[in-house]
Amino acid sequence: MSPQGAVMRRELRSYFVTPVAYVFLVIFLVLAGILTFYAGDFYERGQADLQPFFVMHPWLYLILVPALTMRMWAEETKGGTLELLLTLPVTLWQAMLGKFLAAWLFIGLALVLTFPIWITVNYLGSPDNGVILAGYLGSWLMAGTFIAIGACLSALTRSQVVAFILTALVCVLLLLAGQPQVLDFFSGALPRKLINGVAHLSMLRHFEAISRGVLDVRDLLYFLLSTIGWLLAGVLLLDLKRTR
């Protein structure tokens, strides 16, 4: 087995030997259902789609993903196991990738377990399942970026609380970056090109396009490159800790 695969298995096992995984899954599934069918006006809309379901995902991830990733490296640092991990025949990049993949697969499991919502919308109408599949893909890619941000900021500090707050703060900034209210606020003070650049940083903008079934390469690259960039930043932070 590859080193990152071993780290991934270790992390996945650590989720399920404690109540963390089960609590996360229950909270995610319950909130996804409540927000879709009640807050999202699923029945009142009279449309056979899952847009009310997907539109809630960024805000669910904003709370739940930082809670999942805050322990990723902060706990290793505080518990003194980071030094032990770094002495093993595994590179920093392999360790980071293994931890990331474990969390990403876990989020994927949470998304798969929402299949009753998909069954419900197919029972009530005839939705475009291709669009729904694109929405799931976009949600999973967005979750990957959230996790990468959390992994990076967890490597920055030994405090899980600080890691949670920093991750939530950075993620909410990236979600709101492309909102019209935010862009209008800066329109008089910043050049138009810079404002357009800020708009392109918005995770919501790219996720909403994918969830509507528009698989633009630029949106897919945004999530993939953002994820890789944050993971690389986390590896650099860990390398600085090791050299001190």
C-alpha positions as CSV (number, residue, x, y, z in Angstrom):
1,M,0.0,0.0,0.0
2,S,1.2,3.5,-0.8
3,P,2.2,5.8,2.1
4,Q,-0.7,8.2,1.4
5,G,-3.1,5.2,1.3
6,A,-1.9,4.1,4.7
7,V,-2.4,7.6,6.1
8,M,-5.8,7.7,4.6
9,R,-6.9,4.4,6.1
10,R,-5.5,5.6,9.5
11,E,-7.5,8.8,9.3
12,L,-10.7,7.1,8.2
13,R,-10.4,4.6,11.0
14,S,-9.9,7.4,13.5
15,Y,-13.2,9.0,12.4
16,F,-15.2,5.9,13.1
17,V,-13.6,4.8,16.4
18,T,-15.0,7.9,18.0
19,P,-18.5,9.4,17.8
20,V,-17.2,12.2,15.5
21,A,-18.2,10.5,12.2
22,Y,-21.6,9.4,13.3
23,V,-22.5,12.8,14.8
24,F,-21.3,14.5,11.6
25,L,-23.3,12.2,9.4
26,V,-26.5,12.5,11.5
27,I,-26.3,16.3,11.7
28,F,-25.5,16.6,7.9
29,L,-28.4,14.4,6.9
30,V,-30.9,15.9,9.3
31,L,-30.0,19.5,8.3
32,A,-29.9,18.7,4.6
33,G,-33.4,17.2,4.8
34,I,-34.9,20.0,7.0
35,L,-33.3,22.8,4.9
36,T,-34.4,21.2,1.6
37,F,-38.0,20.4,2.4
38,Y,-38.8,23.3,4.8
39,A,-36.4,26.2,4.5
40,G,-36.0,25.5,0.7
41,D,-39.7,25.4,0.0
42,F,-39.3,22.2,-1.9
43,Y,-43.0,21.4,-2.2
44,E,-44.2,25.0,-2.8
45,R,-41.8,25.5,-5.7
46,G,-43.7,22.9,-7.8
47,Q,-40.5,21.9,-9.7
48,A,-38.9,18.5,-9.9
49,D,-35.3,19.4,-9.2
50,L,-32.9,19.5,-6.3
51,Q,-31.9,23.2,-6.4
52,P,-33.2,23.8,-2.9
53,F,-31.0,20.9,-1.7
54,F,-27.8,22.0,-3.4
55,V,-28.2,25.7,-2.6
56,M,-27.9,24.8,1.1
57,H,-24.6,22.9,0.8
58,P,-22.2,25.8,1.0
59,W,-23.7,26.9,4.3
60,L,-23.7,23.4,5.7
61,Y,-20.1,22.9,4.8
62,L,-19.3,26.3,6.3
63,I,-20.0,24.9,9.8
64,L,-19.5,21.1,9.5
65,V,-16.3,20.9,7.4
66,P,-14.2,23.2,9.8
67,A,-15.4,21.0,12.6
68,L,-14.2,18.0,10.7
69,T,-10.8,19.4,9.7
70,M,-9.9,21.5,12.8
71,R,-8.3,18.4,14.4
72,M,-6.5,17.3,11.3
73,W,-3.0,18.7,12.1
74,A,-3.8,20.8,15.2
75,E,-4.4,17.6,17.3
76,E,-1.2,16.0,15.9
77,T,0.8,19.1,17.0
78,K,-0.8,19.5,20.4
79,G,-0.6,15.8,21.2
80,G,3.1,15.5,20.1
81,T,2.3,12.9,17.5
82,L,3.3,15.2,14.6
83,E,7.0,14.6,15.3
84,L,6.3,10.8,15.3
85,L,4.4,11.0,12.0
86,L,7.2,13.0,10.4
87,T,9.8,10.3,11.4
88,L,7.9,7.7,9.4
89,P,8.8,6.8,5.8
90,V,6.2,9.2,4.5
91,T,6.7,12.7,2.9
92,L,4.8,15.7,4.1
93,W,2.9,15.8,0.8
94,Q,1.9,12.1,1.1
95,A,0.7,12.7,4.7
96,M,-1.3,15.8,3.7
97,L,-2.8,14.0,0.7
98,G,-3.7,11.0,2.8
99,K,-5.5,13.1,5.4
100,F,-7.2,15.1,2.7
101,L,-8.4,12.1,0.8
102,A,-9.8,10.5,4.0
103,A,-11.9,13.6,4.8
104,W,-13.0,14.0,1.2
105,L,-14.1,10.4,1.0
106,F,-16.0,10.9,4.2
107,I,-17.8,13.9,2.8
108,G,-18.5,11.7,-0.3
109,L,-20.1,9.1,2.0
110,A,-22.3,11.8,3.5
111,L,-23.4,12.9,0.1
112,V,-24.2,9.3,-1.0
113,L,-26.3,8.9,2.1
114,T,-28.6,11.7,0.9
115,F,-30.0,9.3,-1.8
116,P,-33.5,9.3,-0.2
117,I,-33.8,13.0,-1.3
118,W,-32.9,12.0,-4.9
119,I,-35.4,9.1,-4.7
120,T,-38.1,11.5,-3.4
121,V,-37.7,14.0,-6.2
122,N,-37.8,11.2,-8.8
123,Y,-41.0,9.8,-7.2
124,L,-42.7,13.2,-7.2
125,G,-41.7,14.1,-10.8
126,S,-39.4,13.6,-13.7
127,P,-36.2,15.6,-12.9
128,D,-33.2,15.9,-15.1
129,N,-30.9,13.5,-13.3
130,G,-27.9,14.7,-15.3
131,V,-28.3,18.1,-13.7
132,I,-28.7,16.4,-10.3
133,L,-25.5,14.4,-10.9
134,A,-23.7,17.6,-11.8
135,G,-24.9,19.2,-8.6
136,Y,-23.5,16.3,-6.6
137,L,-20.2,16.6,-8.4
138,G,-20.1,20.4,-7.8
139,S,-20.9,19.9,-4.1
140,W,-18.1,17.3,-3.7
141,L,-15.6,19.5,-5.5
142,M,-16.6,22.4,-3.3
143,A,-16.3,20.2,-0.2
144,G,-12.8,19.3,-1.3
145,T,-11.8,23.0,-1.4
146,F,-13.3,23.5,2.0
147,I,-11.3,20.5,3.3
148,A,-8.1,21.7,1.8
149,I,-8.5,25.2,3.4
150,G,-9.2,23.5,6.7
151,A,-6.2,21.2,6.4
152,C,-3.9,24.2,5.6
153,L,-5.2,26.3,8.5
154,S,-5.1,23.3,10.9
155,A,-1.4,23.0,10.0
156,L,-1.0,26.7,11.0
157,T,-2.0,26.3,14.7
158,R,-2.0,23.8,17.5
159,S,-5.4,25.0,18.7
160,Q,-8.5,23.3,17.2
161,V,-10.7,26.2,18.1
162,V,-8.4,28.7,16.3
163,A,-8.3,26.3,13.3
164,F,-12.1,26.1,13.2
165,I,-12.5,29.9,13.4
166,L,-9.9,30.6,10.7
167,T,-11.3,28.0,8.3
168,A,-14.8,29.3,8.7
169,L,-13.7,32.9,8.2
170,V,-11.7,32.2,5.1
171,C,-14.5,30.0,3.6
172,V,-17.2,32.6,4.3
173,L,-15.0,35.3,2.6
174,L,-14.6,33.1,-0.5
175,L,-18.3,32.3,-0.5
176,L,-19.3,36.0,-0.3
177,A,-16.6,37.4,-2.6
178,G,-18.8,37.4,-5.7
179,Q,-22.0,38.6,-4.2
180,P,-23.4,41.7,-5.8
181,Q,-23.6,43.5,-2.4
182,V,-19.9,42.9,-1.8
183,L,-18.9,44.0,-5.3
184,D,-21.1,47.1,-5.2
185,F,-19.5,48.1,-1.8
186,F,-16.0,48.1,-3.4
187,S,-17.0,49.4,-6.8
188,G,-16.2,53.0,-6.1
189,A,-12.8,52.3,-4.4
190,L,-11.3,49.5,-6.6
191,P,-10.6,49.3,-10.3
192,R,-13.1,47.3,-12.4
193,K,-10.5,44.6,-13.3
194,L,-9.7,44.0,-9.7
195,I,-13.4,43.7,-8.8
196,N,-13.9,41.2,-11.6
197,G,-10.9,39.3,-10.3
198,V,-12.5,39.2,-6.8
199,A,-15.8,38.0,-8.3
200,H,-14.0,35.1,-10.0
201,L,-12.7,34.0,-6.5
202,S,-16.2,33.3,-5.3
203,M,-16.9,29.6,-4.6
204,L,-20.6,30.3,-4.9
205,R,-20.3,31.6,-8.4
206,H,-18.6,28.5,-9.7
207,F,-20.6,26.0,-7.6
208,E,-24.0,27.5,-8.7
209,A,-22.9,27.2,-12.4
210,I,-22.1,23.5,-11.9
211,S,-25.3,22.8,-9.9
212,R,-27.3,24.1,-12.8
213,G,-25.8,21.4,-15.0
214,V,-23.3,23.7,-16.7
215,L,-19.9,21.8,-16.6
216,D,-17.6,24.6,-17.7
217,V,-13.9,23.6,-17.6
218,R,-13.1,26.9,-15.8
219,D,-15.4,26.1,-12.9
220,L,-13.9,22.6,-12.6
221,L,-10.4,24.0,-12.7
222,Y,-11.2,26.6,-10.1
223,F,-12.0,23.9,-7.5
224,L,-9.2,21.6,-8.5
225,L,-6.5,24.3,-8.6
226,S,-7.8,25.9,-5.4
227,T,-7.7,22.5,-3.6
228,I,-4.2,21.8,-4.8
229,G,-3.0,25.3,-3.9
230,W,-4.3,25.1,-0.3
231,L,-2.9,21.7,0.2
232,L,0.5,22.9,-1.0
233,A,0.3,25.8,1.3
234,G,-0.4,23.4,4.2
235,V,2.6,21.3,3.2
236,L,4.8,24.4,3.3
237,L,3.6,25.3,6.7
238,L,4.3,21.9,8.0
239,D,7.8,22.0,6.5
240,L,8.5,25.3,8.3
241,K,7.4,23.6,11.5
242,R,9.8,20.7,10.9
243,T,12.8,22.9,10.2
244,R,12.3,25.0,13.3
